[in-house]
Amino acid sequence: MLSPRLTNCVDCTTVSALLADIDCKLTTLANNQYNNVVFILNKPFPDTVLGDLLNYKRILTNRLCNPDYACTYSTEQIASRVKLLIHK
């Protein structure tokens, strides 16, 4: 299976930068859902993206404290998946 990589910039693959990107996307999704509920907009909500981003945030937070956490996957591999989710 092909796995595209969206990590051209070097600074984007640091754990702290990825966590900041995830927080920004989670904030955007939460604001959209809030407006969707309050104003009864009835727009579709990407709940799988939200769940995946929360899982990657948990993994990266643990990796920030322990660099050997989930060592079978490199930070670049995680970054490419996060970038794909952020741009959905």
N, C-alpha and C positions, 0 to 999 in steps of 0.2 A: 504494500500500500504506500502510496506517495504521501509524504508529509511536507507541506510547504513551510518555508521559513520566512518570517517577516522581521528579521532582526538585523537590519543593515547598520544601525548605529551601535557603537560600542557601549555607550552609557545607558542604553535602554535595557541591557541585559543584567544590570545589577539588581539585587534583591530589593533594595530600598526604592529604586525607580519603578520597578514592577508593582510594588505595593502601592505606591502613589498613583500609578495609572489605574490599578484596580479600584482604589478608593474613589477616584474621580468618576469612573464608569458606574460604580455602585450608587454614588450620589445622584448621577443623572437618571439612572433607572428608578431610584426611589422617588425623585421629584416627579418623573413622568407618571408613576403609579399613583402618587398622591393626587396629582391633577386629574388623573383618570377617575379616581374614586370620588373626589370632591365635586367635580364639575360634570360627572356622569358622561364622560366622553366615549366610553365603551370602545376604546382602542385596544388592540391586542398587546399582550405583555409577554416578553420573552423570559418566562420563568426558568427555563433550562439554562439560559445564559447566566441568570442571577445565581442559580445554584452552583454552576461550574465555577464562576468567579469567586464565590465564597469558599469553595473547596481549594482552589488555587491560592487564595489568600491565606488559608489555614496552613497549607503546605509551605508557602514562602515565609510565613511568620515563624514556623518551626525551624526552617532552614536558616533564618537569620540568627536564631539562637544557637543552633547546632548545624554547622556546615555539612555534617555527614548524614543528615536526615534525608531520606529518599535518595540515596547516592546513586541508585541505578539510573536516575534521570538527571541529565545535566541542566544547569540553569538556562542554557540556551534553548534546550528543548521545551522547557516550561515556558520560557519567554515567547517562543513562537506560538504556542497554544494560547497564551494569554493575549497576545496581539491579535490573533484571529478572533477571539471572543470579544475583545474591545471594539473591533471594527464591524461587528455584526449590527 
